[in-house]
Amino acid sequence: GELCVNDLAACVNMKVQAVSNQLQRLVARRIVAPGQEGVQVFYRLVDPCVTVLLDRGICLLEDTGDL
């Protein structure tokens, strides 16, 4: 799905400006892509490798009972 900077910052318990800076780096590397609805900018993953890595990381955490 897509999330705005404010929602992402809340999810990772970071300041909005810090998340925004990191998102710009991810956009530059074509890992995420921005989309705009009115004045709100939403970001979504576009690099399929990231999704695979996240899925495998979650799987490993589930196997160890840390999730």
N, C-alpha and C positions, 0 to 999 in steps of 0.2 A: 503494500500500500504506500500511501504518501503521508508525510507528516510535515508540519511547519516547524520552523526553528524553535518556537516557544514550546511546542509539544516535545520535540526531541530533547531540548534542554531539561525539561521536567523529568523525562524518562531516565536520563543519565545523571541527574542532580548536578548540573553544571550551569554556569552563567550563559545567558543567551549569546553574548558577544563571543565567548570562547567556542561555542558550538558553531556559530556562524563562520568564524575563522576556519575551523576545521572543514566545514561543508564546502567552502570555497576551494580548499585544497583538493577535496574529493571530486568536485566538479571539474577542476582543471585536469585531473587524471582520468576523467570519464568513468568514475566509479558510481557516482550519483548524478542525477539530472534534475534541474529545477523546472518547475512548472508554476504558472501563475494563475490565480483566480482573483480577480480584482486587484487589491493591493497586497494580498497574502501570497507568499511564495511557499510552495510545497516541494519537498525533495523525495525522490524515489531511487532505489537501487537500479542500476542499469547493467552492471557488470555481473554476469551470471556466476562467475567464479566466487564472488563474495557470498552469494546465497548458499552455494555448496559448502564453503568454509564455515559459515555460521551454522548450517544444519549439522555438520560433522562435529563442531564444537559442542552444540547442545546435546548431541547423541553421546559424546564422551562424558559430559557432566551427568547425564541421566544414568549412564553405566556405573559411575562412581558414587552415585547418590548425593552429589553436591548441588543438585538443582532443586 
